């Protein structure tokens, strides 16, 4: 038996490779509650069942966590066949440190939970991996600039597909690119972890150029000041004095 997030897709795959007919059942976010007991019952009766997701790895932002846990609770043997994972692929393509990282997935959509999570991550020292929809990635990138400063980042979309694209630079560069051309497809945003080091050797002209660069990218003056403070070892009042001359 095969338990699939989308039975239509798996049936096409089975047909393409002329695999013998299998009993295929759905296992997705709307069916998993009832299906979990059904599948574990079949497993306890001695059947072998494969769990597949639509375009990723089960339990990694895809259905599977509850079923796997239930199998473990019932002492049912579970094994894994390594498969596609957008987070790891995007991390490799990003060019950012990959020896230590934190997979975030989708943030809470709004409210205190989202704000608290972003505050918690602001000083996390390792590379961060976010999933986001193409319609909300501009908003997320802006929020990250506000909370984290203008860190190095990489936006990866449509991994392994015809229109695969990797945008590297600072968060402000990525935001400017998104504003210029709407992003489509599945999106992974990889962001550099927190660094305590500040730029200590700079001139007033360096600061002025940095502020102008950020403002030209459509970032608000308030956000541009925050970003500059996060990167340079400069007194807040001195920074404001420079900003008033722009």
Residue frames as a rotation matrix with the C-alpha (Angstrom) as fourth column:
UNK 1
0.578 0.816 0.000 0.00
0.816 -0.578 0.000 0.00
0.000 0.000 -1.000 0.00
UNK 2
-0.621 -0.705 0.344 1.08
0.691 -0.699 -0.186 3.59
0.371 0.122 0.920 -0.64
UNK 3
0.408 0.660 -0.631 -0.15
0.831 -0.555 -0.042 6.51
-0.378 -0.507 -0.775 1.47
UNK 4
-0.467 -0.596 0.653 0.24
0.855 -0.493 0.161 9.67
0.226 0.634 0.740 -0.59
UNK 5
-0.627 0.199 -0.753 -0.28
0.231 -0.876 -0.424 13.38
-0.744 -0.439 0.503 0.01
UNK 6
-0.018 0.617 -0.787 -1.73
-0.844 -0.431 -0.318 13.59
-0.536 0.659 0.528 -3.51
UNK 7
0.069 0.093 0.993 -2.97
0.087 0.991 -0.099 10.30
-0.994 0.094 0.060 -4.97
UNK 8
0.947 0.319 -0.049 -3.22
-0.004 -0.139 -0.990 11.76
-0.322 0.938 -0.130 -8.48
UNK 9
0.458 -0.850 -0.261 0.49
-0.887 -0.418 -0.195 12.54
0.057 0.321 -0.945 -8.64
UNK 10
-0.314 -0.625 0.715 1.68
-0.667 0.681 0.303 9.20
-0.676 -0.382 -0.631 -7.28
UNK 11
0.422 0.540 0.729 -0.59
0.168 0.743 -0.648 7.31
-0.891 0.396 0.223 -9.69
UNK 12
0.934 -0.153 -0.324 0.98
-0.358 -0.380 -0.853 9.18
0.007 0.912 -0.409 -12.63
UNK 13
0.046 -0.990 0.133 4.43
-0.995 -0.033 0.099 8.27
-0.094 -0.136 -0.986 -11.33
UNK 14
-0.162 -0.033 0.986 3.53
-0.301 0.954 -0.017 4.60
-0.940 -0.299 -0.164 -10.92
UNK 15
0.784 0.538 0.309 2.08
0.157 0.310 -0.938 4.54
-0.600 0.784 0.159 -14.42
UNK 16
0.710 -0.559 -0.429 5.11
-0.704 -0.539 -0.462 6.24
0.028 0.630 -0.776 -15.97
UNK 17
-0.340 -0.935 0.105 7.51
-0.940 0.337 -0.042 3.64
0.004 -0.113 -0.994 -14.59
UNK 18
0.098 0.472 -0.876 5.16
-0.562 0.753 0.343 0.72
0.822 0.459 0.338 -15.18
UNK 19
-0.880 -0.321 0.350 5.11
-0.457 0.371 -0.809 -0.24
0.130 -0.872 -0.473 -11.52
UNK 20
-0.671 0.638 -0.377 2.61
0.508 0.767 0.392 -2.93
0.539 0.072 -0.839 -10.66
UNK 21
0.065 0.811 0.581 -0.73
-0.115 -0.572 0.812 -1.67
0.991 -0.120 0.057 -9.43
UNK 22
-0.835 -0.312 -0.454 -0.72
0.426 0.157 -0.891 -0.75
0.349 -0.937 0.002 -5.77
UNK 23
0.334 0.903 -0.270 -3.46
0.885 -0.201 0.420 0.18
0.325 -0.379 -0.866 -3.37
UNK 24
-0.718 -0.572 0.396 -3.09
0.451 -0.816 -0.362 3.95
0.530 -0.081 0.844 -3.01
UNK 25
0.367 0.810 -0.458 -4.77
0.915 -0.226 0.334 5.92
0.167 -0.542 -0.824 -0.20
UNK 26
0.289 -0.218 0.932 -4.65
0.103 -0.961 -0.257 9.62
0.952 0.170 -0.256 0.58
UNK 27
0.321 -0.205 -0.925 -2.76
0.946 0.026 0.323 10.97
-0.042 -0.978 0.202 3.57
UNK 28
-0.359 -0.366 0.858 -2.83
0.448 -0.875 -0.186 14.76
0.819 0.318 0.478 3.78
UNK 29
-0.962 -0.133 0.238 -3.61
-0.113 -0.599 -0.793 17.50
0.248 -0.790 0.561 6.30
UNK 30
-0.302 0.936 0.183 -7.36
-0.939 -0.325 0.114 16.98
0.166 -0.138 0.976 5.97
UNK 31
0.542 0.531 -0.651 -7.36
-0.476 0.833 0.282 13.17
0.692 0.157 0.705 6.11
UNK 32
-0.384 -0.881 -0.277 -4.48
-0.310 0.406 -0.860 12.35
0.870 -0.244 -0.429 8.46
UNK 33
-0.417 0.247 0.875 -6.59
-0.908 -0.069 -0.414 12.22
-0.042 -0.967 0.253 11.63
UNK 34
0.601 0.734 0.318 -8.71
-0.692 0.676 -0.252 9.32
-0.400 -0.069 0.914 10.43
UNK 35
0.711 -0.348 -0.611 -6.06
-0.386 0.533 -0.753 7.76
0.588 0.771 0.245 8.21
UNK 36
-0.219 -0.892 0.396 -3.43
-0.882 0.007 -0.472 7.44
0.418 -0.452 -0.788 10.97
UNK 37
-0.123 0.246 0.961 -5.34
-0.723 0.641 -0.256 4.72
-0.680 -0.727 0.099 12.84
UNK 38
0.873 0.481 -0.081 -6.29
-0.382 0.572 -0.726 3.01
-0.303 0.665 0.683 9.58
UNK 39
0.500 -0.756 -0.421 -2.67
-0.527 0.120 -0.841 2.86
0.687 0.643 -0.339 8.37
UNK 40
-0.419 -0.685 0.596 -1.18
-0.894 0.199 -0.400 1.81
0.156 -0.700 -0.697 11.70
UNK 41
0.306 0.619 0.723 -3.81
-0.643 0.695 -0.322 -0.92
-0.702 -0.367 0.611 11.91
UNK 42
0.938 0.001 -0.347 -2.73
-0.303 0.490 -0.817 -2.24
0.169 0.872 0.460 8.51
UNK 43
0.056 -0.998 -0.020 0.92
-0.710 -0.026 -0.704 -2.12
0.702 0.054 -0.710 9.60
UNK 44
-0.320 -0.125 0.939 0.16
-0.891 0.377 -0.254 -4.07
-0.323 -0.918 -0.232 12.76
UNK 45
0.682 0.629 0.374 -1.57
-0.413 0.753 -0.512 -6.66
-0.604 0.195 0.773 10.58
UNK 46
0.156 -0.758 0.634 1.72
0.392 0.637 0.664 -7.20
-0.907 0.145 0.397 8.75
UNK 47
0.792 0.158 0.590 1.39
0.611 -0.209 -0.764 -4.98
0.003 0.965 -0.262 5.69
UNK 48
-0.409 -0.884 -0.226 4.23
0.784 -0.468 0.408 -2.85
-0.467 -0.011 0.884 4.32
UNK 49
0.694 0.701 0.165 3.20
0.706 -0.617 -0.347 0.73
-0.141 0.358 -0.923 3.59
UNK 50
-0.501 -0.821 0.271 5.11
0.860 -0.508 0.050 3.55
0.096 0.259 0.961 1.88
UNK 51
0.516 0.590 -0.621 4.37
0.631 -0.752 -0.190 7.16
-0.579 -0.294 -0.761 2.84
UNK 52
-0.471 -0.659 0.586 5.15
0.881 -0.375 0.287 9.75
0.031 0.652 0.758 0.17
UNK 53
0.010 0.440 -0.898 4.60
0.346 -0.844 -0.409 13.51
-0.938 -0.306 -0.161 0.04
UNK 54
0.859 0.494 0.136 3.79
0.298 -0.265 -0.917 15.70
-0.417 0.828 -0.374 -2.95
UNK 55
0.670 -0.647 0.363 7.12
0.223 -0.291 -0.930 17.48
0.708 0.705 -0.050 -3.50
UNK 56
0.156 -0.638 0.754 9.25
-0.848 -0.479 -0.229 17.16
0.507 -0.603 -0.615 -0.40
UNK 57
-0.705 -0.432 -0.563 10.01
-0.041 0.816 -0.576 14.88
0.708 -0.383 -0.593 2.52
UNK 58
0.328 0.888 -0.323 7.28
0.329 0.214 0.920 13.56
0.886 -0.408 -0.222 4.85
UNK 59
0.525 0.048 -0.849 7.14
0.851 -0.033 0.524 15.33
-0.003 -0.998 -0.058 8.24
UNK 60
-0.590 -0.702 -0.399 9.29
0.649 -0.706 0.283 18.27
-0.480 -0.092 0.872 7.02
UNK 61
-0.611 0.496 -0.617 6.51
-0.479 -0.852 -0.211 20.84
-0.630 0.167 0.758 6.47
UNK 62
-0.412 0.524 -0.745 4.61
-0.666 0.385 0.639 17.97
0.622 0.760 0.191 4.84
UNK 63
0.598 0.712 0.369 2.19
-0.777 0.402 0.483 15.40
0.196 -0.576 0.794 6.34
UNK 64
0.266 -0.468 -0.843 3.78
-0.050 0.866 -0.497 12.50
0.963 0.175 0.207 8.20
UNK 65
-0.575 -0.578 0.578 4.79
-0.548 -0.252 -0.797 13.63
0.607 -0.776 -0.172 11.69
UNK 66
0.023 0.682 0.731 1.67
-0.987 0.132 -0.092 12.28
-0.159 -0.719 0.676 13.43
UNK 67
0.843 0.307 -0.441 1.79
-0.431 0.877 -0.214 8.96
0.321 0.370 0.872 11.58
UNK 68
0.013 -0.931 -0.365 5.48
-0.096 0.362 -0.927 8.41
0.995 0.047 -0.084 12.30
UNK 69
-0.585 -0.210 0.783 4.99
-0.741 -0.252 -0.622 9.22
0.328 -0.945 -0.008 15.98
UNK 70
0.418 0.829 0.371 2.03
-0.897 0.441 0.026 6.85
-0.142 -0.344 0.928 16.22
UNK 71
0.685 -0.252 -0.684 4.10
-0.177 0.853 -0.492 4.07
0.707 0.457 0.539 14.65
UNK 72
-0.428 -0.897 0.110 6.88
-0.268 0.010 -0.963 4.69
0.863 -0.442 -0.245 17.17
UNK 73
-0.298 0.416 0.859 4.37
-0.954 -0.134 -0.267 4.60
0.004 -0.899 0.437 20.03
UNK 74
0.724 0.673 0.153 3.06
-0.661 0.740 -0.125 1.25
-0.197 -0.011 0.980 18.78
UNK 75
-0.020 -0.860 0.510 6.59
-0.398 0.475 0.785 -0.17
-0.917 -0.188 -0.352 18.27
UNK 76
0.843 0.267 0.468 6.05
0.344 0.402 -0.849 -0.40
-0.414 0.876 0.247 14.51
UNK 77
-0.147 -0.984 0.096 9.33
0.683 -0.031 0.730 -0.32
-0.716 0.173 0.677 12.58
UNK 78
0.918 0.339 -0.205 9.83
0.115 -0.724 -0.680 2.86
-0.379 0.601 -0.704 10.54
UNK 79
-0.147 -0.971 0.187 12.62
0.738 0.018 0.674 3.43
-0.658 0.238 0.715 8.03
UNK 80
0.564 0.310 -0.765 13.34
-0.124 -0.884 -0.450 6.25
-0.816 0.348 -0.460 5.60
UNK 81
0.194 -0.487 0.852 14.42
0.970 0.223 -0.094 6.56
-0.144 0.845 0.516 1.98
UNK 82
-0.379 -0.374 -0.847 16.31
0.361 -0.902 0.236 9.90
-0.852 -0.216 0.477 1.69
UNK 83
0.147 0.534 0.832 14.45
0.987 -0.030 -0.155 12.17
-0.058 0.845 -0.532 -0.68
UNK 84
-0.237 -0.236 0.942 14.10
0.539 -0.839 -0.074 15.78
0.808 0.490 0.326 -1.82
UNK 85
0.271 0.293 -0.917 14.25
0.926 -0.340 0.165 18.55
-0.264 -0.893 -0.364 0.76
UNK 86
0.614 0.053 0.787 13.94
0.501 -0.797 -0.337 22.20
0.609 0.602 -0.516 -0.24
UNK 87
0.975 -0.214 0.065 15.55
-0.186 -0.616 0.765 23.50
-0.124 -0.758 -0.640 2.97
UNK 88
0.358 -0.893 0.272 18.81
0.280 0.381 0.881 21.57
-0.891 -0.240 0.386 2.56
UNK 89
0.164 -0.255 0.953 19.00
0.986 0.077 -0.149 22.22
-0.036 0.964 0.264 -1.19
UNK 90
0.797 0.195 0.572 18.50
0.275 -0.960 -0.055 25.97
0.538 0.201 -0.818 -0.64
UNK 91
0.844 -0.535 -0.026 21.13
-0.142 -0.270 0.952 26.00
-0.517 -0.800 -0.304 2.12
UNK 92
0.139 -0.813 0.566 23.67
0.702 0.483 0.523 24.38
-0.699 0.325 0.638 -0.19
UNK 93
0.171 0.004 0.985 22.89
0.928 -0.336 -0.160 26.88
0.330 0.942 -0.062 -2.98
UNK 94
0.925 0.370 -0.091 22.91
0.376 -0.852 0.365 29.92
0.057 -0.371 -0.927 -0.68
UNK 95
0.149 -0.944 0.295 26.65
0.317 -0.237 -0.918 30.13
0.937 0.231 0.264 -0.14
UNK 96
0.324 0.026 0.946 26.02
-0.783 -0.554 0.283 30.82
0.531 -0.832 -0.159 3.56
UNK 97
-0.675 -0.662 0.327 27.60
-0.726 0.514 -0.458 28.77
0.135 -0.546 -0.827 6.40
UNK 98
0.256 0.791 -0.555 26.06
-0.653 0.565 0.504 25.29
0.713 0.233 0.661 6.44
UNK 99
-0.624 -0.554 -0.552 27.95
0.021 0.694 -0.720 23.66
0.781 -0.460 -0.421 9.32
UNK 100
-0.754 0.496 -0.431 25.34
0.534 0.082 -0.841 24.98
-0.382 -0.865 -0.326 11.79
UNK 101
-0.822 0.540 0.180 21.82
-0.247 -0.623 0.742 26.05
0.513 0.566 0.646 10.84
UNK 102
-0.723 0.683 0.103 18.25
0.051 0.201 -0.978 26.27
-0.689 -0.702 -0.180 12.14
UNK 103
-0.807 0.540 0.239 15.24
0.362 0.133 0.923 25.26
0.466 0.831 -0.303 10.03
UNK 104
-0.842 0.534 -0.078 12.30
-0.305 -0.590 -0.748 27.56
-0.445 -0.606 0.659 10.83
UNK 105
-0.557 0.692 0.459 9.85
0.827 0.512 0.233 26.61
-0.074 0.509 -0.858 8.10
UNK 106
-0.097 0.623 0.776 6.78
0.415 -0.684 0.601 28.87
0.905 0.380 -0.193 8.02
UNK 107
-0.980 -0.185 0.067 6.56
0.039 -0.516 -0.856 31.54
0.193 -0.836 0.513 10.72
UNK 108
-0.289 0.915 -0.281 3.28
0.769 0.047 -0.637 32.11
-0.570 -0.400 -0.718 12.58
UNK 109
-0.044 0.299 0.953 1.18
0.938 -0.316 0.142 34.26
0.344 0.900 -0.267 10.24
UNK 110
-0.030 0.089 0.996 0.61
-0.010 -0.996 0.089 37.25
0.999 -0.007 0.031 12.54
UNK 111
0.816 0.544 0.193 0.29
-0.127 -0.157 0.979 38.59
0.563 -0.824 -0.059 16.05
UNK 112
0.611 -0.543 0.575 2.36
-0.773 -0.254 0.581 38.13
-0.170 -0.800 -0.575 19.19
UNK 113
0.694 -0.342 0.633 3.57
0.182 0.935 0.305 34.65
-0.696 -0.096 0.711 18.25
UNK 114
0.698 -0.423 0.577 5.17
0.636 -0.003 -0.772 35.94
0.329 0.906 0.267 15.05
UNK 115
0.646 -0.440 0.624 6.76
-0.413 -0.889 -0.199 38.96
0.642 -0.129 -0.755 16.77
UNK 116
0.665 -0.370 0.649 8.09
-0.608 0.236 0.758 36.85
-0.433 -0.899 -0.069 19.62
UNK 117
0.735 -0.379 0.561 9.56
0.504 0.860 -0.079 34.29
-0.453 0.341 0.824 17.23
UNK 118
0.641 -0.492 0.589 11.35
0.401 -0.439 -0.804 36.96
0.654 0.752 -0.084 15.21
UNK 119
0.631 -0.396 0.667 12.68
-0.698 -0.666 0.265 38.58
0.339 -0.633 -0.696 18.40
UNK 120
0.727 -0.312 0.612 13.94
-0.222 0.737 0.638 35.19
-0.650 -0.600 0.466 19.55
UNK 121
0.663 -0.430 0.613 15.70
0.720 0.590 -0.365 34.57
-0.205 0.684 0.700 16.23
UNK 122
0.953 -0.215 0.214 17.26
-0.104 -0.894 -0.436 38.04
0.285 0.393 -0.874 15.96
UNK 123
0.311 -0.881 0.355 20.32
-0.948 -0.260 0.185 37.03
-0.070 -0.394 -0.916 18.01
UNK 124
0.799 -0.035 0.600 20.52
-0.014 0.997 0.077 33.38
-0.601 -0.070 0.796 16.93
UNK 125
0.099 -0.917 -0.387 24.10
-0.547 -0.375 0.749 32.83
-0.831 0.138 -0.538 15.69
UNK 126
-0.590 -0.357 0.724 23.47
0.257 0.768 0.587 30.19
-0.766 0.532 -0.361 13.01
UNK 127
-0.950 0.216 -0.225 22.10
-0.282 -0.286 0.916 30.32
0.133 0.934 0.332 9.46
UNK 128
-0.426 0.886 0.183 18.29
-0.214 0.098 -0.972 30.49
-0.879 -0.453 0.148 9.39
UNK 129
-0.988 0.138 0.064 16.05
0.107 0.335 0.936 28.78
0.108 0.932 -0.346 6.82
UNK 130
-0.453 0.878 -0.156 12.52
-0.342 -0.333 -0.879 30.08
-0.823 -0.345 0.451 6.21
UNK 131
-0.663 0.440 0.606 9.71
0.748 0.412 0.520 28.82
-0.021 0.798 -0.602 3.99
UNK 132
-0.447 0.588 -0.674 7.29
-0.065 -0.773 -0.631 31.42
-0.892 -0.238 0.384 2.65
UNK 133
0.326 0.630 0.705 4.65
0.769 0.257 -0.585 31.78
-0.550 0.733 -0.401 -0.03
UNK 134
-0.497 -0.549 0.672 5.51
0.851 -0.460 0.254 33.96
0.170 0.698 0.696 -3.05
UNK 135
0.276 0.709 0.649 2.72
0.473 -0.687 0.551 36.36
0.837 0.155 -0.525 -2.06
UNK 136
0.984 0.168 -0.063 4.16
0.127 -0.399 0.908 36.98
0.127 -0.901 -0.414 1.42
UNK 137
0.340 -0.930 -0.139 7.91
0.940 0.342 0.014 36.81
0.035 -0.135 0.990 0.84
UNK 138
-0.134 -0.351 0.927 8.20
0.355 -0.890 -0.285 40.57
0.925 0.290 0.244 0.25
UNK 139
0.641 0.469 0.608 6.55
-0.398 -0.474 0.786 41.26
0.656 -0.745 -0.117 3.59
UNK 140
0.911 -0.333 -0.244 8.75
0.408 0.644 0.647 38.70
-0.058 -0.689 0.723 5.35
UNK 141
0.057 -0.951 0.304 11.94
0.898 -0.084 -0.431 40.15
0.436 0.298 0.849 3.87
UNK 142
0.027 0.041 0.999 10.94
-0.081 -0.996 0.043 43.63
0.996 -0.082 -0.024 5.05
UNK 143
0.904 0.357 0.234 10.23
-0.273 0.064 0.960 42.31
0.328 -0.932 0.155 8.55
UNK 144
0.657 -0.718 -0.228 13.60
0.753 0.631 0.186 40.57
0.011 -0.294 0.956 8.70
UNK 145
-0.161 -0.695 0.701 15.37
0.552 -0.652 -0.519 43.80
0.818 0.304 0.488 7.74
UNK 146
0.368 0.410 0.835 13.49
-0.414 -0.732 0.542 45.62
0.833 -0.545 -0.099 10.51
UNK 147
0.966 0.149 0.213 14.30
-0.256 0.413 0.874 42.97
0.042 -0.899 0.437 13.12
UNK 148
0.709 -0.690 0.146 17.68
0.623 0.710 0.328 41.60
-0.330 -0.141 0.933 12.03
UNK 149
0.144 -0.670 -0.728 19.34
-0.385 -0.716 0.583 44.38
-0.912 0.196 -0.361 10.07
UNK 150
0.680 0.136 -0.721 20.61
-0.726 -0.012 -0.688 44.05
-0.102 0.991 0.090 6.52
UNK 151
0.080 -0.652 0.754 22.21
-0.397 0.673 0.624 40.61
-0.914 -0.349 -0.206 6.68
UNK 152
-0.739 -0.345 -0.579 23.52
-0.673 0.337 0.658 38.41
-0.032 0.876 -0.481 3.89
UNK 153
-0.027 0.806 0.591 20.79
-0.371 0.541 -0.755 36.18
-0.928 -0.240 0.285 2.51
UNK 154
-0.958 -0.186 -0.219 19.70
-0.273 0.351 0.896 34.03
-0.090 0.918 -0.387 -0.39
UNK 155
0.056 0.995 0.088 16.26
-0.674 0.103 -0.731 33.56
-0.736 -0.018 0.677 -1.91
UNK 156
-0.938 -0.346 -0.023 15.86
-0.271 0.690 0.671 30.26
-0.216 0.636 -0.741 -3.75
UNK 157
0.012 1.000 -0.004 12.77
-0.710 0.005 -0.704 29.37
-0.704 0.011 0.710 -5.72
UNK 158
0.782 0.466 -0.414 11.51
-0.619 0.506 -0.600 26.48
-0.070 0.726 0.684 -7.84
UNK 159
-0.154 -0.920 0.360 14.38
-0.823 0.321 0.468 24.18
-0.546 -0.224 -0.807 -6.78
UNK 160
-0.649 -0.302 0.699 15.16
0.074 0.888 0.453 21.43
-0.758 0.346 -0.554 -9.37
UNK 161
0.386 0.850 0.357 12.50
0.562 0.091 -0.822 22.82
-0.732 0.518 -0.443 -11.72
UNK 162
0.259 -0.255 0.931 12.84
0.941 -0.152 -0.303 24.54
0.219 0.955 0.201 -15.10
UNK 163
0.475 0.017 0.880 12.68
0.138 -0.989 -0.055 28.05
0.869 0.147 -0.472 -13.62
UNK 164
0.516 -0.380 -0.768 15.02
0.856 0.200 0.476 27.46
-0.027 -0.903 0.428 -10.67
UNK 165
0.369 -0.369 0.853 16.49
0.132 -0.888 -0.441 30.77
0.920 0.275 -0.279 -9.51
UNK 166
0.243 -0.375 -0.895 18.89
0.970 0.088 0.227 31.85
-0.007 -0.923 0.385 -6.76
UNK 167
0.549 -0.062 0.833 19.09
0.103 -0.985 -0.141 35.50
0.829 0.163 -0.535 -5.65
UNK 168
0.223 -0.572 -0.789 22.07
0.966 0.241 0.099 36.24
0.134 -0.784 0.606 -3.39
UNK 169
-0.246 -0.357 0.901 23.08
0.192 -0.929 -0.315 39.44
0.950 0.096 0.297 -1.62
UNK 170
-0.998 0.062 0.030 21.92
-0.045 -0.269 -0.962 41.34
-0.052 -0.961 0.272 1.43
UNK 171
-0.378 0.926 -0.002 18.28
0.768 0.312 -0.560 41.25
-0.518 -0.213 -0.828 2.52
UNK 172
0.064 0.387 -0.920 17.86
-0.131 -0.911 -0.392 44.75
-0.989 0.145 -0.007 1.10
UNK 173
-0.741 -0.374 -0.558 19.14
-0.600 -0.004 0.800 43.55
-0.302 0.927 -0.221 -2.30
UNK 174
-0.886 0.448 0.120 16.64
0.463 0.861 0.210 40.70
-0.009 0.241 -0.970 -2.27
UNK 175
-0.110 0.876 -0.469 13.82
0.564 -0.334 -0.755 43.04
-0.818 -0.348 -0.458 -1.25
UNK 176
-0.222 -0.043 -0.974 14.67
-0.551 -0.818 0.162 45.38
-0.804 0.573 0.158 -4.13
UNK 177
-0.953 -0.174 -0.250 14.65
-0.304 0.539 0.785 42.45
-0.002 0.824 -0.567 -6.56
UNK 178
-0.615 0.788 0.036 11.24
0.740 0.592 -0.318 41.26
-0.272 -0.169 -0.947 -5.28
UNK 179
0.017 0.614 -0.789 9.78
0.159 -0.781 -0.604 44.76
-0.987 -0.115 -0.111 -5.63
UNK 180
-0.496 -0.330 -0.803 11.14
-0.677 -0.433 0.596 44.95
-0.544 0.839 -0.009 -9.17
UNK 181
-0.406 0.315 -0.858 9.77
-0.657 0.552 0.514 41.58
0.635 0.772 -0.018 -10.28
UNK 182
0.379 0.679 0.628 7.14
-0.925 0.294 0.240 39.49
-0.022 -0.672 0.740 -8.52
UNK 183
-0.741 -0.652 0.160 8.44
-0.663 0.748 -0.026 36.16
-0.103 -0.125 -0.987 -7.25
UNK 184
0.385 0.857 -0.343 6.58
-0.875 0.457 0.159 33.02
0.293 0.239 0.926 -8.33
UNK 185
0.232 -0.236 -0.944 6.74
-0.109 0.958 -0.266 29.42
0.967 0.164 0.197 -7.21
UNK 186
0.838 0.040 -0.545 7.91
0.485 0.402 0.776 27.74
0.250 -0.915 0.317 -4.02
UNK 187
0.422 -0.635 0.647 10.28
-0.304 -0.772 -0.559 29.98
0.854 0.039 -0.519 -2.04
UNK 188
0.593 -0.360 -0.720 13.02
0.795 0.400 0.456 29.33
0.124 -0.843 0.524 0.52
UNK 189
0.669 -0.388 0.634 14.73
-0.284 -0.922 -0.265 32.28
0.687 -0.003 -0.727 2.21
UNK 190
0.459 -0.635 -0.621 18.12
0.833 0.551 0.053 31.53
0.309 -0.542 0.782 3.80
UNK 191
0.779 -0.078 0.622 19.47
-0.179 -0.978 0.103 34.21
0.600 -0.192 -0.777 6.16
UNK 192
-0.230 -0.963 -0.141 22.86
0.107 0.119 -0.987 34.66
0.967 -0.242 0.076 7.78
UNK 193
0.363 0.309 -0.879 22.97
0.854 0.266 0.447 34.20
0.372 -0.913 -0.168 11.56
UNK 194
0.990 0.088 0.109 23.60
0.029 -0.890 0.454 37.00
0.137 -0.447 -0.884 14.05
UNK 195
0.109 -0.992 -0.061 27.13
0.810 0.124 -0.573 38.40
0.576 0.013 0.817 14.24
UNK 196
0.625 0.107 -0.773 28.33
0.685 -0.550 0.477 40.64
-0.374 -0.828 -0.417 17.02
UNK 197
-0.423 -0.906 -0.004 31.12
0.788 -0.370 0.493 42.21
-0.448 0.205 0.870 14.96
UNK 198
0.748 0.604 -0.275 30.46
0.410 -0.746 -0.525 45.83
-0.523 0.280 -0.805 13.96
UNK 199
0.294 -0.633 0.716 32.26
0.783 -0.270 -0.560 47.88
0.548 0.726 0.416 11.33
UNK 200
0.520 -0.156 -0.840 34.51
0.706 -0.474 0.526 50.18
-0.480 -0.867 -0.136 13.37
UNK 201
-0.542 -0.759 -0.362 36.58
0.333 -0.589 0.737 51.90
-0.772 0.279 0.571 10.70
UNK 202
0.016 0.619 0.785 34.45
0.997 -0.067 0.033 54.23
0.074 0.783 -0.618 8.57
UNK 203
-0.961 -0.276 -0.021 33.98
0.276 -0.961 0.011 57.86
-0.023 0.005 1.000 7.60
UNK 204
-0.366 0.860 -0.355 30.92
-0.154 -0.432 -0.888 60.08
-0.918 -0.271 0.291 7.65
UNK 205
-0.287 0.200 -0.937 30.82
-0.948 -0.200 0.247 59.70
-0.138 0.959 0.247 3.86
UNK 206
-0.934 -0.061 -0.352 30.66
-0.122 0.980 0.154 55.89
0.336 0.187 -0.923 4.23
UNK 207
-0.685 0.716 -0.134 27.61
0.413 0.231 -0.881 56.26
-0.600 -0.659 -0.454 6.46
UNK 208
-0.213 0.597 -0.773 25.97
-0.563 -0.722 -0.402 58.74
-0.799 0.350 0.490 4.11
UNK 209
-0.554 -0.076 -0.829 26.48
-0.801 0.317 0.507 56.39
0.224 0.945 -0.236 1.13
UNK 210
-0.968 0.196 -0.158 25.09
0.231 0.942 -0.244 53.45
0.101 -0.272 -0.957 3.09
UNK 211
-0.439 0.846 -0.303 21.94
0.159 -0.258 -0.953 55.37
-0.884 -0.467 -0.021 4.03
UNK 212
-0.178 0.329 -0.928 21.44
-0.854 -0.521 -0.021 56.55
-0.490 0.788 0.373 0.43
UNK 213
-0.839 -0.193 -0.509 21.91
-0.447 0.777 0.443 52.98
0.310 0.599 -0.738 -0.86
UNK 214
-0.839 0.539 -0.074 19.22
0.477 0.662 -0.578 51.68
-0.262 -0.521 -0.813 1.48
UNK 215
-0.249 0.767 -0.591 16.80
-0.131 -0.631 -0.765 54.52
-0.960 -0.113 0.258 0.75
UNK 216
-0.443 0.009 -0.897 17.16
-0.880 -0.199 0.432 53.98
-0.175 0.980 0.096 -3.01
UNK 217
-0.936 0.076 -0.344 16.02
-0.018 0.964 0.264 50.40
0.352 0.253 -0.901 -2.50
UNK 218
-0.128 0.984 0.120 12.70
-0.176 -0.142 0.974 51.63
0.976 0.104 0.191 -1.12
UNK 219
-0.189 -0.001 -0.982 13.52
0.872 0.460 -0.168 51.05
0.452 -0.888 -0.087 2.53
UNK 220
0.797 0.555 0.238 12.01
0.371 -0.761 0.532 53.60
0.476 -0.335 -0.813 4.93
UNK 221
0.142 -0.771 0.621 14.31
-0.393 -0.619 -0.680 56.11
0.909 -0.147 -0.391 6.61
UNK 222
0.468 0.116 0.876 13.52
-0.883 0.106 0.458 54.61
-0.040 -0.988 0.152 10.02
UNK 223
0.957 -0.086 0.278 14.48
0.084 0.996 0.019 51.13
-0.278 0.005 0.961 8.84
UNK 224
0.595 -0.778 0.200 17.60
0.241 -0.064 -0.968 52.44
0.767 0.625 0.149 7.08
UNK 225
0.169 -0.499 0.850 18.76
-0.799 -0.575 -0.178 53.98
0.578 -0.649 -0.496 10.36
UNK 226
0.679 0.155 0.718 18.15
-0.620 0.646 0.446 50.71
-0.394 -0.748 0.534 12.23
UNK 227
0.938 -0.331 0.100 20.04
0.331 0.774 -0.540 48.70
0.101 0.540 0.836 9.63
UNK 228
0.357 -0.844 0.401 23.00
-0.086 -0.457 -0.885 51.08
0.930 0.282 -0.236 9.70
UNK 229
0.266 -0.200 0.943 23.11
-0.946 -0.240 0.216 50.98
0.184 -0.950 -0.253 13.51
UNK 230
0.865 0.126 0.486 23.18
-0.270 0.933 0.239 47.17
-0.423 -0.338 0.841 13.34
UNK 231
0.803 -0.556 0.216 26.22
0.533 0.507 -0.677 47.21
0.267 0.659 0.703 11.03
UNK 232
0.039 -0.807 0.589 28.34
0.223 -0.567 -0.793 50.15
0.974 0.163 0.158 12.22
UNK 233
-0.034 -0.168 -0.985 29.82
0.999 0.033 -0.040 51.02
0.040 -0.985 0.166 15.60
UNK 234
-0.661 -0.104 0.743 28.36
0.292 -0.948 0.126 54.51
0.692 0.300 0.657 15.52
UNK 235
-0.856 0.368 -0.364 26.69
0.246 -0.330 -0.912 56.67
-0.456 -0.869 0.192 18.13
UNK 236
-0.131 0.916 0.379 22.97
0.958 0.215 -0.189 56.99
-0.255 0.338 -0.906 17.51
UNK 237
0.547 0.354 -0.759 22.98
0.293 -0.930 -0.223 60.80
-0.784 -0.100 -0.612 17.69
UNK 238
-0.414 -0.775 -0.478 25.89
-0.325 -0.364 0.873 61.04
-0.850 0.517 -0.101 15.26
UNK 239
-0.773 0.196 0.603 24.03
0.574 0.621 0.534 58.80
-0.270 0.759 -0.593 12.83
UNK 240
0.283 0.958 -0.053 20.88
0.876 -0.281 -0.391 60.94
-0.390 0.065 -0.919 13.08
UNK 241
0.261 -0.276 -0.925 22.93
-0.093 -0.961 0.261 64.08
-0.961 0.018 -0.276 12.45
UNK 242
-0.817 -0.576 0.005 24.34
-0.097 0.147 0.984 62.55
-0.568 0.804 -0.176 9.25
UNK 243
-0.496 0.704 0.509 20.86
0.841 0.534 0.081 61.44
-0.215 0.468 -0.857 8.17
UNK 244
0.376 0.692 -0.616 19.41
0.521 -0.708 -0.477 64.95
-0.766 -0.141 -0.627 8.49
UNK 245
-0.187 -0.560 -0.807 21.87
-0.411 -0.701 0.582 66.16
-0.892 0.441 -0.099 5.84
UNK 246
-0.856 -0.109 0.505 20.58
0.336 0.624 0.705 63.71
-0.392 0.774 -0.498 3.20
